[in-house]
Amino acid sequence: STEGASGIAQTFRMVGKTADALSVLSSDHHQNEIGCFLEPIRDHLKMVHAVKVALSKRNNRRITYSTLVNSVDSKKSSLHKYRITPGLEGKAYGVESSLTRAEVAVEEARVNYEEVSQRVLREVDRFRKENATQMYATMLSFAKAQKEYHEKLNSAWGALLPQLESVNIAQFGGPSFVQAAASVREVRSVGGHSSGLTTEPAIQLAATPVQNMPMPSDPPPPVPPSISSKGIHGMIGVEESSKLNGTVRYRDPLPPEE
């Protein structure tokens, strides 16, 4: 019936309005998430990468210092061997000069390693303190945003439920086509043709739901270029003539009976 159709349309309209409003809310929530969560996390990852690079440089300084220390130890061992071996005093002089340069390089590497190590450790400690505060604020802001977003969702759907529950479901049914057809058969069985009774009220009753049904307001789908150039009837005519040429189609008049 008209009331049933309008009731169904009303429910779809209410749900659609709520869904549209929540889609806008979801879009705003996504932008809020980018600002309060995604960007701070990106900054945090950049800082973590910078700390890793600084620790890697510190490790390289340590390896350089350790390599030079091992070289000095090896040169000291060689120098001692040349000094106690007769006839190798000349080589001991060259090794002694090389040992002196190696010790100077070791001292420079040690100072460099200690400076880099102290600076890196200070930056790491500062990063830990600042990052702990920033990440706490980020997670707190993210949790609050999620709470507000889901509260708005629950509020919107909660406001819609009483409206949907207030719609009378009994109006959705109305007289069915089966009932209309039964009424037509009942009128005919009483003697509609012989007594002059008409079946017009029953037919109108059956056609009322279809007549009162609202027509769709959306535009029709676009016609493909291959069909629009020749027309739909032209395409159908060509296809049927190619398939059913020489046969009797269902819409052709039947030949007279002899």
C-alpha positions in Angstrom: 0.0 0.0 0.0 1.0 3.7 -0.1 1.4 3.8 3.6 3.6 0.7 3.5 5.7 2.1 0.7 6.1 5.4 2.5 7.0 3.6 5.8 9.7 1.6 4.1 11.0 4.7 2.3 11.0 6.5 5.7 13.2 3.9 7.3 15.6 3.9 4.4 15.7 7.7 4.5 16.5 7.8 8.2 19.2 5.2 8.0 20.7 7.0 5.0 20.8 10.4 6.7 22.5 8.8 9.7 25.0 7.0 7.5 25.8 10.2 5.6 26.4 12.1 8.8 28.6 9.4 10.2 30.7 9.3 7.0 31.5 13.0 7.4 32.3 12.2 11.1 34.6 9.4 10.0 36.4 11.6 7.5 37.0 14.2 10.2 38.2 11.5 12.6 40.7 10.3 10.0 42.2 13.7 9.6 42.4 14.1 13.4 44.2 10.7 13.7 46.8 11.9 11.2 47.5 15.0 13.2 47.4 13.5 16.7 48.9 10.1 16.1 50.4 9.5 12.7 52.6 12.6 12.5 54.0 12.2 16.1 54.8 8.5 15.3 56.7 9.5 12.1 58.7 12.1 14.1 59.4 9.4 16.7 60.7 7.0 14.0 62.9 9.7 12.6 64.4 10.2 16.0 64.9 6.5 16.5 66.7 6.3 13.1 69.0 9.2 14.1 69.8 7.5 17.4 70.7 4.3 15.5 73.0 6.2 13.1 74.7 7.9 16.1 75.2 4.5 17.8 76.6 3.1 14.6 79.2 5.9 14.3 80.1 5.4 18.0 80.6 1.7 17.2 82.8 2.5 14.2 85.1 4.7 16.4 85.4 1.9 18.9 86.4 -0.6 16.2 89.0 1.9 14.9 90.4 2.3 18.4 90.5 -1.4 19.0 92.2 -2.1 15.7 95.0 0.5 16.5 95.5 -0.9 20.0 96.0 -4.4 18.5 98.4 -3.0 16.0 100.5 -1.3 18.8 100.6 -4.6 20.7 101.8 -6.4 17.7 104.5 -3.8 17.0 105.7 -4.0 20.6 106.0 -7.8 20.4 108.0 -7.5 17.1 110.3 -4.8 18.6 111.0 -7.0 21.6 111.9 -9.9 19.4 114.2 -7.9 17.2 116.0 -6.4 20.2 116.8 -9.8 21.7 117.8 -11.4 18.4 121.4 -10.8 17.4 121.8 -9.3 14.0 118.3 -7.8 13.8 119.1 -4.5 15.6 118.6 -2.5 12.3 115.0 -3.8 12.0 114.4 -2.9 15.6 115.0 0.7 14.8 112.4 0.8 12.0 109.9 -1.0 14.1 110.5 1.4 16.9 109.7 4.4 14.7 106.5 2.7 13.4 105.5 1.9 17.0 105.8 5.5 18.0 103.5 6.6 15.2 101.1 3.9 16.0 100.9 5.0 19.7 100.2 8.5 18.6 97.4 7.3 16.4 96.0 5.1 19.2 95.9 8.1 21.5 94.1 10.2 19.0 91.6 7.4 18.3 91.0 7.0 22.0 90.2 10.7 22.5 88.0 10.7 19.5 86.1 7.6 20.7 85.6 9.0 24.1 84.3 12.3 22.8 81.9 10.6 20.4 80.8 8.1 23.0 80.0 10.7 25.6 78.1 12.9 23.1 76.1 9.9 21.8 75.2 8.7 25.3 74.1 12.2 26.3 71.8 12.4 23.2 70.4 8.9 23.9 69.6 9.9 27.5 67.9 13.1 26.4 66.0 11.2 23.7 64.7 8.7 26.2 63.4 11.3 28.5 61.8 13.5 25.9 60.5 10.6 23.9 58.8 9.0 27.0 56.9 12.3 27.6 56.0 12.8 23.9 54.8 9.2 23.4 52.8 9.3 26.6 51.1 12.5 25.3 50.6 11.0 21.9 49.0 7.8 23.2 46.8 9.8 25.6 45.6 12.0 22.8 44.9 9.1 20.6 42.9 7.3 23.2 40.8 10.4 23.9 40.1 10.8 20.2 39.0 7.2 19.8 36.7 7.6 22.9 35.1 10.7 21.5 34.7 9.2 18.1 33.0 6.0 19.2 30.8 8.0 21.7 29.5 10.0 18.7 28.9 6.9 16.7 27.0 5.3 19.6 25.0 8.5 20.1 24.0 8.7 16.4 22.9 5.1 16.2 21.3 5.4 19.6 19.2 8.4 18.5 18.2 6.5 15.3 16.9 3.4 17.1 13.9 5.1 18.8 12.8 6.6 15.4 13.0 3.2 13.7 11.2 1.5 16.5 8.4 4.1 16.4 7.5 3.1 12.7 4.4 0.9 12.6 5.5 -2.3 10.9 1.9 -3.4 10.4 1.6 -0.7 7.7 4.2 -2.4 5.5 1.9 -5.2 4.5 -1.4 -3.9 3.2 -3.7 -5.9 0.9 -1.7 -8.5 -1.1 -2.1 -9.5 -4.7 -3.2 -13.0 -3.5 -6.0 -11.5 -1.6 -7.0 -9.3 -4.5 -7.0 -12.3 -6.9 -9.1 -14.2 -4.4 -11.6 -11.4 -4.3 -11.8 -11.4 -8.1 -12.5 -15.1 -8.2 -15.2 -14.7 -5.5 -17.0 -12.0 -7.5 -16.9 -14.2 -10.6 -18.1 -17.2 -8.8 -21.1 -15.2 -7.5 -22.1 -14.6 -11.1 -20.5 -11.3 -12.2 -21.1 -12.0 -15.9 -24.7 -13.2 -15.7 -26.0 -10.8 -13.1 -24.3 -7.8 -14.4 -21.9 -7.5 -11.5 -18.5 -6.0 -12.5 -15.1 -7.0 -11.3 -13.8 -3.5 -11.6 -13.5 -2.8 -7.8 -11.4 -6.0 -7.4 -9.2 -5.1 -10.3 -8.6 -1.6 -8.9 -7.8 -3.1 -5.5 -5.2 -5.4 -7.1 -3.7 -2.5 -9.2 -3.7 0.0 -6.3 -0.3 -1.0 -4.8 1.4 -0.8 -8.3 -0.2 2.5 -9.2 0.7 4.1 -5.9 4.2 2.8 -5.9 6.6 5.7 -6.2 8.7 5.7 -9.4 12.5 5.9 -9.1 13.9 9.4 -9.6 17.4 8.3 -10.6 18.3 8.9 -14.3 18.5 5.9 -16.6 21.9 4.4 -17.2 23.8 5.6 -20.2 23.3 3.8 -23.5 26.4 2.2 -25.0 27.7 3.9 -28.2 27.1 0.8 -30.3 23.4 0.8 -29.4 22.9 4.6 -29.4 24.2 5.0 -32.9 21.6 2.5 -34.4 18.9 2.7 -31.7 17.8 -0.1 -29.4 15.0 -1.3 -31.6 17.3 -1.3 -34.6 19.9 -3.5 -32.8 17.1 -5.9 -31.6 15.7 -6.0 -35.1 19.0 -6.9 -36.7 19.8 -9.5 -34.1 16.4 -11.2 -34.3 16.3 -11.1 -38.1 19.7 -12.9 -38.2 18.7 -15.5 -35.7 15.0 -16.0 -36.4 14.9 -15.5 -40.2 12.3 -17.7 -41.7 10.7 -18.8 -38.5 7.5 -17.8 -36.7 8.2 -15.6 -33.8 6.1 -15.3 -30.7 4.7 -11.9 -31.6 3.7 -12.9 -35.2 0.0 -13.6 -35.8 -0.9 -17.2 -36.0 -2.1 -18.6 -39.3 -5.8 -19.1 -39.6 -7.1 -22.6 -38.9 -8.4 -24.5 -41.8 
